[in-house]
Amino acid sequence: MSRQPDGDRSRGGDRSTRPGETAPPPGRWLLSTVLQTVVAVVGLAVVLYALSRAFGIDLLGMTAAALATQTGQWIAIAVVALIAMSAAMRAVRSVRAP
């Protein structure tokens, strides 16, 4: 595995802006978080569907039934809160100056 020099990174962990470079748009982190969340939810639904077809168990129906309960709804709210906190932490990291 080759290592790239520091000045030659196109997508590295270095989020600081170089002189003459503008900061990323403020909503970029929000859009990225929303897109990643949508892809994760769709991917989870596809995996549940595939497992349901493979094993003959209605996993999607069981998940829907679990989310219909009050406990399931609170768990869904907690997951949404975790996603929101993750997005806020990403925003703070991208706004904070090094």
TORLUM-647889 format. One record per atom (N, C-alpha, C): x, y, z negated; residue number from 1. Coordinates in Angstrom, 2 decimals. Each point is the difference from the previous one (the first is absolute). Layout:
{{X Y Z} NUM}
...
***
This chain:
{{0.85 -1.17 0.00} 1}
{{-0.85 1.17 0.00} 1}
{{0.90 1.24 0.00} 1}
{{-0.15 0.85 0.99} 2}
{{0.84 1.18 0.09} 2}
{{-0.62 1.15 -0.78} 2}
{{0.83 0.83 -0.52} 3}
{{-0.45 1.14 -0.78} 3}
{{0.19 1.26 0.81} 3}
{{-1.04 0.84 0.03} 4}
{{0.08 1.23 0.77} 4}
{{0.64 1.09 -0.85} 4}
{{0.77 0.89 0.61} 5}
{{0.55 1.12 -0.76} 5}
{{-1.11 0.92 -0.48} 5}
{{0.30 0.75 -1.06} 6}
{{-1.02 0.87 -0.62} 6}
{{-0.59 1.02 0.96} 6}
{{0.74 0.54 0.88} 7}
{{-0.50 1.04 0.90} 7}
{{-0.80 -0.56 1.17} 7}
{{0.00 -1.34 0.16} 8}
{{-0.62 -0.61 1.16} 8}
{{-1.31 -0.73 -0.32} 8}
{{-0.61 0.30 -1.13} 9}
{{-1.24 -0.67 -0.39} 9}
{{-1.19 0.63 0.68} 9}
{{-0.84 -0.83 0.56} 10}
{{-1.23 0.54 0.59} 10}
{{-1.17 -0.20 -0.94} 10}
{{0.01 -1.11 -0.78} 11}
{{-1.08 -0.27 -0.94} 11}
{{0.60 -0.57 -1.28} 11}
{{0.73 0.76 -0.72} 12}
{{0.60 -0.51 -1.23} 12}
{{-0.72 0.50 -1.22} 12}
{{0.59 -0.27 -1.16} 13}
{{-0.59 0.44 -1.25} 13}
{{0.29 1.47 -0.27} 13}
{{0.82 0.64 0.82} 14}
{{0.35 1.41 -0.20} 14}
{{-1.15 0.87 0.47} 14}
{{-0.74 0.57 -0.95} 15}
{{-1.16 0.81 0.35} 15}
{{0.31 1.50 -0.04} 15}
{{1.23 0.35 -0.31} 16}
{{0.32 1.42 -0.05} 16}
{{0.12 0.56 1.42} 16}
{{-0.34 1.26 0.14} 17}
{{0.10 0.62 1.32} 17}
{{1.38 0.60 0.17} 17}
{{0.49 -0.06 1.19} 18}
{{1.30 0.58 0.30} 18}
{{-0.20 1.47 0.36} 18}
{{1.04 0.79 -0.07} 19}
{{-0.14 1.41 0.37} 19}
{{-0.52 0.14 1.43} 19}
{{-1.00 0.85 0.19} 20}
{{-0.59 0.23 1.30} 20}
{{-1.14 -0.95 0.32} 20}
{{-0.24 -1.00 -0.86} 21}
{{-1.07 -0.96 0.20} 21}
{{-1.21 0.41 -0.83} 21}
{{-1.18 -0.17 0.55} 22}
{{-1.19 0.37 -0.76} 22}
{{-0.48 -1.19 -0.83} 22}
{{-0.70 0.29 -1.07} 23}
{{-0.56 -1.04 -0.86} 23}
{{-1.16 -0.68 0.72} 23}
{{-0.30 -1.25 -0.35} 24}
{{-1.13 -0.68 0.65} 24}
{{-1.31 0.68 -0.35} 24}
{{-1.01 -0.11 0.85} 25}
{{-1.29 0.61 -0.28} 25}
{{-0.56 -0.52 -1.33} 25}
{{-0.73 0.84 -0.73} 26}
{{-0.46 -0.40 -1.33} 26}
{{-0.95 -1.20 0.00} 26}
{{-0.78 -0.19 1.03} 27}
{{-0.94 -1.11 0.01} 27}
{{0.55 -1.29 0.56} 27}
{{1.28 0.01 0.36} 28}
{{0.58 -1.19 0.61} 28}
{{-0.01 -1.19 -0.95} 28}
{{0.33 0.23 -1.26} 29}
{{0.02 -1.09 -0.98} 29}
{{-1.41 -0.54 -0.24} 29}
{{-1.01 0.87 0.04} 30}
{{-1.37 -0.44 -0.20} 30}
{{-0.45 -0.88 1.17} 30}
{{0.29 0.43 1.21} 31}
{{-0.35 -0.78 1.18} 31}
{{0.71 -1.35 -0.01} 31}
{{1.25 0.00 -0.37} 32}
{{0.76 -1.24 -0.08} 32}
{{-0.60 -0.95 -1.02} 32}
{{-0.37 0.53 -1.17} 33}
{{-0.60 -0.83 -1.04} 33}
{{-1.34 -0.57 0.44} 33}
{{-0.83 0.83 0.63} 34}
{{-1.31 -0.46 0.46} 34}
{{0.17 -1.09 1.06} 34}
{{0.90 0.20 0.93} 35}
{{0.23 -0.99 1.05} 35}
{{0.51 -1.32 -0.57} 35}
{{0.93 0.07 -0.93} 36}
{{0.53 -1.22 -0.60} 36}
{{-1.09 -0.72 -0.78} 36}
{{-0.87 0.74 -0.68} 37}
{{-1.08 -0.61 -0.76} 37}
{{-0.99 -0.68 0.93} 37}
{{-0.36 0.66 1.09} 38}
{{-0.94 -0.59 0.95} 38}
{{0.58 -1.27 0.61} 38}
{{1.27 0.03 0.36} 39}
{{0.64 -1.19 0.57} 39}
{{0.04 -1.13 -1.02} 39}
{{0.27 0.32 -1.26} 40}
{{0.04 -1.02 -1.05} 40}
{{-1.39 -0.62 -0.22} 40}
{{-1.04 0.83 -0.01} 41}
{{-1.36 -0.52 -0.21} 41}
{{-0.44 -0.87 1.17} 41}
{{0.26 0.45 1.22} 42}
{{-0.36 -0.80 1.18} 42}
{{0.81 -1.30 0.01} 42}
{{1.27 0.07 -0.35} 43}
{{0.83 -1.20 -0.06} 43}
{{-0.50 -0.98 -1.05} 43}
{{-0.41 0.51 -1.15} 44}
{{-0.55 -0.87 -1.05} 44}
{{-1.28 -0.67 0.47} 44}
{{-0.86 0.76 0.68} 45}
{{-1.25 -0.58 0.51} 45}
{{0.29 -1.09 1.03} 45}
{{0.98 0.22 0.87} 46}
{{0.35 -1.00 1.01} 46}
{{0.56 -1.26 -0.67} 46}
{{0.84 0.18 -1.01} 47}
{{0.56 -1.15 -0.71} 47}
{{-1.11 -0.78 -0.72} 47}
{{-0.91 0.71 -0.66} 48}
{{-1.11 -0.68 -0.67} 48}
{{-0.87 -0.75 1.01} 48}
{{-0.26 0.61 1.15} 49}
{{-0.79 -0.66 1.03} 49}
{{0.71 -1.26 0.51} 49}
{{1.30 0.13 0.26} 50}
{{0.76 -1.15 0.52} 50}
{{0.03 -1.13 -1.02} 50}
{{0.21 0.33 -1.27} 51}
{{0.00 -1.03 -1.03} 51}
{{-1.38 -0.62 -0.16} 51}
{{-1.04 0.82 0.15} 52}
{{-1.36 -0.51 -0.07} 52}
{{-0.25 -1.02 1.11} 52}
{{0.44 0.32 1.20} 53}
{{-0.20 -0.92 1.13} 53}
{{0.85 -1.26 -0.17} 53}
{{1.20 0.15 -0.55} 54}
{{0.90 -1.14 -0.12} 54}
{{-0.46 -0.99 -1.07} 54}
{{-0.52 0.50 -1.10} 55}
{{-0.36 -0.87 -1.12} 55}
{{-1.50 -0.19 -0.18} 55}
{{-0.81 0.68 0.79} 56}
{{-1.44 -0.17 -0.09} 56}
{{-0.62 0.64 -1.23} 56}
{{0.66 0.98 -0.56} 57}
{{-0.51 0.71 -1.18} 57}
{{-0.31 1.43 0.42} 57}
{{-1.12 0.53 -0.44} 58}
{{-0.40 1.36 0.37} 58}
{{0.69 1.02 -0.91} 58}
{{1.29 0.27 0.27} 59}
{{0.77 0.92 -0.84} 59}
{{-0.48 1.45 0.15} 59}
{{-0.39 0.38 1.22} 60}
{{-0.51 1.36 0.18} 60}
{{-1.30 0.22 -0.77} 60}
{{-0.87 -1.00 0.02} 61}
{{-1.25 0.10 -0.75} 61}
{{0.25 0.04 -1.50} 61}
{{0.96 -0.80 -0.46} 62}
{{0.34 0.00 -1.42} 62}
{{0.59 1.35 -0.42} 62}
{{0.82 0.59 0.88} 63}
{{0.57 1.31 -0.30} 63}
{{-1.09 1.06 -0.04} 63}
{{-0.93 -0.05 0.94} 64}
{{-1.11 0.95 0.01} 64}
{{-0.86 -0.16 -1.25} 64}
{{-0.25 -1.25 -0.40} 65}
{{-0.79 -0.25 -1.21} 65}
{{0.73 0.51 -1.25} 65}
{{1.33 -0.16 -0.02} 66}
{{0.77 0.50 -1.14} 66}
{{-0.04 1.53 -0.06} 66}
{{0.07 0.64 1.16} 67}
{{-0.03 1.46 0.03} 67}
{{-1.41 0.55 -0.29} 67}
{{-1.01 -0.85 0.08} 68}
{{-1.36 0.43 -0.30} 68}
{{-0.26 0.06 -1.51} 68}
{{0.87 -0.64 -0.79} 69}
{{-0.16 0.04 -1.45} 69}
{{0.58 1.30 -0.54} 69}
{{-0.38 0.32 -1.23} 70}
{{0.51 1.23 -0.61} 70}
{{1.51 -0.08 -0.24} 70}
{{0.47 -1.17 -0.43} 71}
{{1.44 -0.17 -0.21} 71}
{{0.76 0.14 1.31} 71}
{{-0.53 -0.59 1.06} 72}
{{0.65 0.11 1.30} 72}
{{0.05 1.43 0.50} 72}
{{-1.05 0.76 -0.27} 73}
{{-0.02 1.41 0.40} 73}
{{1.04 0.80 -0.77} 73}
{{0.17 -0.30 -1.29} 74}
{{1.02 0.70 -0.78} 74}
{{1.41 -0.37 0.47} 74}
{{0.18 -1.25 0.40} 75}
{{1.30 -0.41 0.54} 75}
{{0.26 0.73 1.31} 75}
{{-1.01 0.14 0.84} 76}
{{0.16 0.74 1.26} 76}
{{0.34 1.47 -0.28} 76}
{{-0.64 0.59 -1.00} 77}
{{0.31 1.39 -0.37} 77}
{{1.44 0.12 -0.49} 77}
{{0.45 -0.99 -0.78} 78}
{{1.38 0.01 -0.48} 78}
{{0.99 -0.10 1.15} 78}
{{-0.31 -0.81 1.00} 79}
{{0.89 -0.13 1.17} 79}
{{0.05 1.31 0.78} 79}
{{-1.15 0.66 0.16} 80}
{{-0.03 1.30 0.68} 80}
{{0.81 1.02 -0.79} 80}
{{-0.09 -0.03 -1.33} 81}
{{0.78 0.92 -0.84} 81}
{{1.50 -0.26 0.15} 81}
{{0.39 -1.27 0.07} 82}
{{1.42 -0.32 0.20} 82}
{{0.50 0.51 1.35} 82}
{{-0.83 -0.13 1.03} 83}
{{0.38 0.51 1.32} 83}
{{0.14 1.52 -0.04} 83}
{{-0.92 0.67 -0.69} 84}
{{0.07 1.46 -0.11} 84}
{{1.25 0.43 -0.77} 84}
{{0.34 -0.72 -1.06} 85}
{{1.21 0.34 -0.76} 85}
{{1.25 -0.24 0.84} 85}
{{-0.01 -1.05 0.79} 86}
{{1.14 -0.27 0.87} 86}
{{0.17 1.11 1.03} 86}
{{-1.13 0.46 0.56} 87}
{{0.06 1.10 0.97} 87}
{{0.51 1.28 -0.67} 87}
{{-0.45 0.25 -1.22} 88}
{{0.46 1.20 -0.71} 88}
{{1.50 -0.07 -0.30} 88}
{{0.48 -1.18 -0.36} 89}
{{1.43 -0.15 -0.27} 89}
{{0.82 0.21 1.26} 89}
{{-0.51 -0.48 1.13} 90}
{{0.69 0.22 1.27} 90}
{{0.02 1.48 0.35} 90}
{{-1.08 0.70 -0.31} 91}
{{-0.06 1.43 0.30} 91}
{{1.01 0.77 -0.85} 91}
{{0.10 -0.36 -1.26} 92}
{{0.95 0.68 -0.88} 92}
{{1.42 -0.25 0.47} 92}
{{0.30 -1.24 0.41} 93}
{{1.35 -0.29 0.48} 93}
{{0.34 0.76 1.27} 93}
{{-0.99 0.19 0.88} 94}
{{0.30 0.67 1.27} 94}
{{0.05 1.51 -0.16} 94}
{{-0.66 0.55 -1.02} 95}
{{-0.02 1.45 -0.19} 95}
{{1.16 0.47 -0.85} 95}
{{0.40 -0.82 -0.96} 96}
{{1.04 0.40 -0.93} 96}
{{1.34 0.18 0.72} 96}
{{0.66 1.09 -0.30} 97}
{{1.31 0.28 0.62} 97}
{{1.07 -0.82 -0.72} 97}
{{1.00 -0.49 0.74} 98}
{{1.06 -0.81 -0.63} 98}
{{0.93 0.82 -0.83} 98}
***
